[in-house]
Structures are given as C-alpha cells and as structure tokens.
Amino acid sequence: MQLSTSKSLEITQIAESRIDQVDFQNLVFGRVFTDHMFECDFVDGSWQTPKIRPYGPLSIEPAAKVFHYGQAVFEGMKAYKDEDGNAFLFRPEDNFERINKSSKRMAIPEFPKEFFFEGLETLLSMDKAWIKPGLGNSLYIRPFVIATQNGVSASPSDQYKFMIILSPAQAYYTGDVKVVIAEHFSRAADGGVGAAKAAGNYGAQFYPTNLAKEMGYQQVIWTDANEHKYLEEAGTMNVFFRIGDTLLTAPTNDRILDGITRKSVIQIAKDAGINVDVRRVLVDEVVEAAKNGTLKEIFGAGTAAVISPVSGFSYKGEQYDIAGSDDSYAKRFKSALMNIQHNLADDPYGWRYAIN
C-alpha cells in the first residue's frame, strides 16, 4: 500500500487491484465494489481530514446511534465513460445539495462542498478502470452518512462518518415491470421525511414490496397516507403517467423525493413540446384511463434504473395491462438521457460533468 496526500486528502492506495477478478458481463447490482473508498469523520464539532483507503470493513461500536435511531442518509449517483475513455458524472451538484438537505432533516451536520467534490473526483480517478464504456454500463456511486457516536440515549449523535463507495453496474431492471397500487401502505406522510433520502424510508418499503412480489408484481406505486387517493412514487423511483399525449407526475413536497432524473425528464419533455402536467394524480383517473384506452404509458424514473416502463398494474384486485405506444415517451427520454450521460449527444443543459 502507498500513503500520500492530495490537497486536503490523505490517500492510501491498494497494493493490487481486484478488477481482474470481476466478471463485468454478469454483474448483480450493488454486490461488487471497487478497490477504494472515501471516508471522513465528524468529531468534536467539525469534519476531520478526509481519507481514501482500500475498500474494506469498518470497526464500529454496537451502541453506535445509527443502529438504534436510524440517523443515516444516502445518495445515488453514476459515472459514465465514453468510447474515448473520458469519464463523466451527471448533475453531481444536485446530489451534493440533496444529501445535505437530507442530512439537515435528520439532524446530521452538512458536509463541506470542497471535501465532497475533491474526494469524489479523486476516488473516481483512482478507480477509473472500473468504469466500463458502452450504453447501459456505469459506475454506481453511493455517498452516505451514518451516526457513529457510542451510546443509546435518544438524542442526535455528535459523531458521524461520511463515506463514498463505488459499484460497477449494468441495467438495473430487466424485462416487464408490473406494479400494485397501494391501498393500505404509504411511503411517507405529511411532515415526515419522505423528501429526504433517509435510510429508513427504504427499509419501511420492503415489507409491502415483498407482499406485492408474492402476488407476482415487482414493485408498489405508493399512494398518499391520508386517503390513498393520489399516486406519489413507484418503488424507489418517481413515477410518470402518460394519458393521451399529456405527461403527468406528482409535484414534489415533504412526502416525495425531488428526483434528479425526474427533473431531467420534465425538462427534456417540455423542450420537446410535450404537455407536462405537474399536479396531484388521482388513482381513479389513471384507472379510468386504463379502462378507456387513453393510458398509454406508466414509467418510473431514477438514477439506478434511469427509466423503467411499467407493463401493467393491479388495483383493488383488478389487473390492468398497458398496451404501450409506438411513440414511447419512456424510450425517447431514456435514449436522450443516456446519450447525454455517455457523451453521445450534445448537452444543452450543462448536466454532464467531466472527471479529469
């Protein structure tokens, strides 16, 4: 191993890369990780010197508050490589702003911007060989923060660990996705933490999602906690509905995550002259549209899956299939986004961020 420093970073490099042990043609999402990881501790009221070191286990007390009170937030990002070997991020400023927004909601101290970007760019430069070119290939980036103070008193931690780990990825979902519209369970409630990428939000989804899988569905479209009348998110993604030629999606609020892919889809759709209606979407209007044939598409949008088309849904025991459209918005938006991400098309929005 080699120890060095880079500006404000302390770097320990791995002795020998594990990359030759990885089958990049048969990756399972989120199971394989690169050679190095980034970490920075919050102690005595401030963030300490950030470090990059070989990927490996952590030593943490059983009484660390993350285990007892769930003080943990995370982000999902990706790096891409074009055919010339150039690497890019997609809208990383949005991810940085959102993890600090999530942290604030969970009483976690915000992370310094210079630490975030220097750490991320250095880490990606060191493990650049793990980013494979080609559409559908990427390097999934998981920044996260956990509460590490030792003690089980019900109060915010005074110690934290900020980390970034990297995982090579291919397509997240394959095949048709069928969903259940939730009638009893909700993802988030007014005044809660739905707008934060808090770890517990996702853990709470697993049980109702398992129930959906037992019925032959892959995901749940969540409804509002008060009346279960309005459609909010799909699984771990924002959700869009195409009725006729209008694209509908719910507005962001304290229940719905401000998705970066969601914002990008809305911008691309508007620039293409598509009517985008951002408003509360009733379950009944989507069911009626499915019955009368005007529901042309449902798709999820998120970092891991990019765009995930839904081929059918269940509500109150009834199955509704979606025939799709020759002029698929989902395919159109996915192609536009991936072409920007992989440097195959112009980027009029300035979303692509080069890694030196």
BELGI-V748733 format. One record per helix or strand. SS is the DSSP state (@ for helix, = for strand). FROM is the first residue (numbers start at 1). TO is the last residue. Records with the same first field share a line. If there is no record, write none. Layout:
BEGIN
SS=FROM-TO + FROM-TO
END
This chain:
BEGIN
==2-6 + 9-13 + 36-43 + 46-47 + 51-54 + 64-64 + 72-74 + 77-81 + 87-90 + 138-147 + 150-150 + 160-169 + 177-181 + 198-198 + 219-223 + 230-234 + 237-243 + 246-249 + 253-253 + 256-256 + 275-278 + 281-282 + 295-302 + 306-315 + 318-321 + 352-355
@=19-21 + 65-69 + 92-105 + 113-126 + 128-130 + 199-203 + 206-214 + 260-271 + 283-292 + 329-341
END
